Amino acid sequence: MELSNVIALVTGGASGLGRATALRLARKGAKVVVVDLPVSHGANVAEEIGDNALFCGCDVTSESDVSAALDAAEARWGTVNVAVNCAGIAVAKRTLSKGGAHDLATFSKVLHVNVAGSFNVIRLVAQRLASTEAGVDGERGVFISTASVAAFDGQIGQAAYAASKAAIAGMTLPLARDLMHLGMRVCTIAPGLFKTPMLASLPDQVQNELAKQVPFPQRLGDPDEYAQLVEHIVSNRMLNGETIRLDGALRMPPK
Ligand SMILES: NC(=O)c1ccc[n+]([C@@H]2O[C@H](COP(=O)([O-])OP(=O)(O)OC[C@H]3O[C@@H](n4cnc5c(N)ncnc54)[C@H](O)[C@@H]3O)[C@@H](O)[C@H]2O)c1
C-alpha cells in the first residue's frame, strides 16, 4: 500500500512506539489519526505533525469512542485503511507474593486493554473498510498490533502482561484468515526493549544493564526502528498473518 494513500489510525499515538509511528507515517505522506486517552499528550503529537494529523481522545476498549474516531477521520479524509495498535498497559506482579494472590481485577484489566482493545479497533475498522473499493491485488487495508517478546519469554511477575501479549500474537493468524477474502492483512510486531518514556525514565545505569542483555546491537531500540517496521509491513503485501520479533536477538531471562 502506498503511504500517500494511507489513512492510518495509531492507538497509543501520544507516546513511545505509537508516537514514533504517527510521526513516521505522516512524514511519508499518510494521514494520521492519533488515538490515545483524553488525558494524554495526543493533541501535542497531532499538532507537531500538522495538517496531516488529528487527535481523538479515546479509550480503545470503547466501541463508541473508537467509532467516534473513525467518524472524525471519515469527515476529514475518508475511511481509515491502516490501524496500528500501540495502546497498552503493563503490570509487574507475581502470582503469589507477601500481599497474597495476584488479584483477578488487575489480571483482567491488562487482558481487557491489551487484547480486547486491539481486537475492538481491528473489528470496527474492518467493518467500515469492507465496503470500500479494493486496490492493487484486491488489497483494502492493513492491521498491525503490538505484542512483546514477553509473549514468548515472559519474566517473573509478567503472567498477566505475557498472557495478553501471547493472545495478541495468537489472534494474528485467525484474524488474517477471517479478513483475507476482503483484502485485509494482519501482522503483529513483538518488540524487545525500546527506549520509550517508560524505559528512558530509568537511571542510565539500569538502562545500560538492560542494553547489555541484547546480543546485537547492544542497546535499547529506538522507537523509530519500530516505526520503520510498521512502514515496511504496510508497503509489503506478502507480509500477512505473522508475528515478527524486533529485538536484536534478545531472549529474556527469568528476571
Ligand atoms: N517500550 C518497550 O520496550 C516495549 C516492548 C515490548 C512491547 N511494548 C508494547 O508496545 C506498546 C507501546 O509501548 P510504549 O513503550 O510506547 O508505551 P507508552 O506507555 O509510552 O505508550 C502507551 C500509550 O497507550 C496509551 N493507552 C493506554 N491505555 C489506553 C487505552 N485504554 N486507550 C487508549 N490509549 C491507551 C497510553 O496513554 C500511552 O500513551 C505497548 O503495547 C507495550 O506493551 C513496548
The ligand as an SDF file (V2000), in Angstrom:
LIG
                    3D

 44 48  0  0  0  0  0  0  0  0999 V2000
    8.7790    0.0080   25.0740 N   0  0  0  0  0  0  0  0  0  0  0  0
    9.1130   -1.2520   25.0040 C   0  0  0  0  0  0  0  0  0  0  0  0
   10.2600   -1.6220   25.2190 O   0  0  0  0  0  0  0  0  0  0  0  0
    8.0700   -2.2780   24.6220 C   0  0  0  0  0  0  0  0  0  0  0  0
    8.4780   -3.6040   24.4830 C   0  0  0  0  0  0  0  0  0  0  0  0
    7.5500   -4.5640   24.1240 C   0  0  0  0  0  0  0  0  0  0  0  0
    6.2280   -4.2090   23.8920 C   0  0  0  0  0  0  0  0  0  0  0  0
    5.8540   -2.9190   24.0430 N   0  0  0  0  0  0  0  0  0  0  0  0
    4.4340   -2.6170   23.7890 C   0  0  0  0  0  0  0  0  0  0  0  0
    4.3440   -1.5580   22.8680 O   0  0  0  0  0  0  0  0  0  0  0  0
    3.1690   -0.7740   23.1180 C   0  0  0  0  0  0  0  0  0  0  0  0
    3.5910    0.6810   23.2740 C   0  0  0  0  0  0  0  0  0  0  0  0
    4.5150    0.7470   24.3550 O   0  0  0  0  0  0  0  0  0  0  0  0
    5.2490    2.0950   24.7460 P   0  0  0  0  0  0  0  0  0  0  0  0
    6.5250    1.7130   25.4060 O   0  0  0  0  0  0  0  0  0  0  0  0
    5.2340    3.0220   23.6020 O   0  0  0  0  0  0  0  0  0  0  0  0
    4.2650    2.5680   25.9180 O   0  0  0  0  0  0  0  0  0  0  0  0
    3.7840    4.0290   26.3610 P   0  0  0  0  0  0  0  0  0  0  0  0
    3.2870    3.8470   27.7520 O   0  0  0  0  0  0  0  0  0  0  0  0
    4.8270    5.0410   26.0700 O   0  0  0  0  0  0  0  0  0  0  0  0
    2.5280    4.2730   25.3780 O   0  0  0  0  0  0  0  0  0  0  0  0
    1.3400    3.5600   25.5220 C   0  0  0  0  0  0  0  0  0  0  0  0
    0.2110    4.5170   25.2530 C   0  0  0  0  0  0  0  0  0  0  0  0
   -1.0120    3.7780   25.3180 O   0  0  0  0  0  0  0  0  0  0  0  0
   -1.9860    4.6370   25.8570 C   0  0  0  0  0  0  0  0  0  0  0  0
   -3.0990    3.8670   26.4010 N   0  0  0  0  0  0  0  0  0  0  0  0
   -3.0900    3.0400   27.4850 C   0  0  0  0  0  0  0  0  0  0  0  0
   -4.3180    2.5430   27.6810 N   0  0  0  0  0  0  0  0  0  0  0  0
   -5.1120    3.0520   26.7050 C   0  0  0  0  0  0  0  0  0  0  0  0
   -6.4800    2.9100   26.3850 C   0  0  0  0  0  0  0  0  0  0  0  0
   -7.3080    2.1370   27.1130 N   0  0  0  0  0  0  0  0  0  0  0  0
   -6.9660    3.5920   25.3110 N   0  0  0  0  0  0  0  0  0  0  0  0
   -6.1640    4.3820   24.5730 C   0  0  0  0  0  0  0  0  0  0  0  0
   -4.8560    4.5560   24.8300 N   0  0  0  0  0  0  0  0  0  0  0  0
   -4.3390    3.8900   25.8950 C   0  0  0  0  0  0  0  0  0  0  0  0
   -1.2410    5.4110   26.9490 C   0  0  0  0  0  0  0  0  0  0  0  0
   -1.9300    6.6050   27.2860 O   0  0  0  0  0  0  0  0  0  0  0  0
    0.1010    5.6620   26.2690 C   0  0  0  0  0  0  0  0  0  0  0  0
    0.1500    6.9080   25.6100 O   0  0  0  0  0  0  0  0  0  0  0  0
    2.5360   -1.3690   24.3810 C   0  0  0  0  0  0  0  0  0  0  0  0
    1.5090   -2.2520   23.9700 O   0  0  0  0  0  0  0  0  0  0  0  0
    3.6670   -2.1400   25.0260 C   0  0  0  0  0  0  0  0  0  0  0  0
    3.2050   -3.2270   25.7810 O   0  0  0  0  0  0  0  0  0  0  0  0
    6.7390   -1.9480   24.4090 C   0  0  0  0  0  0  0  0  0  0  0  0
  1  2  1  0
  2  3  2  0
  2  4  1  0
  4  5  1  0
  4 44  2  0
  5  6  2  0
  6  7  1  0
  7  8  2  0
  8  9  1  0
  8 44  1  0
  9 10  1  0
  9 42  1  0
 10 11  1  0
 11 12  1  0
 11 40  1  0
 12 13  1  0
 13 14  1  0
 14 15  2  0
 14 16  1  0
 14 17  1  0
 17 18  1  0
 18 19  2  0
 18 20  1  0
 18 21  1  0
 21 22  1  0
 22 23  1  0
 23 24  1  0
 23 38  1  0
 24 25  1  0
 25 26  1  0
 25 36  1  0
 26 27  1  0
 26 35  1  0
 27 28  2  0
 28 29  1  0
 29 30  1  0
 29 35  2  0
 30 31  1  0
 30 32  2  0
 32 33  1  0
 33 34  2  0
 34 35  1  0
 36 37  1  0
 36 38  1  0
 38 39  1  0
 40 41  1  0
 40 42  1  0
 42 43  1  0
M  CHG  2   8   1  16  -1
M  END
$$$$
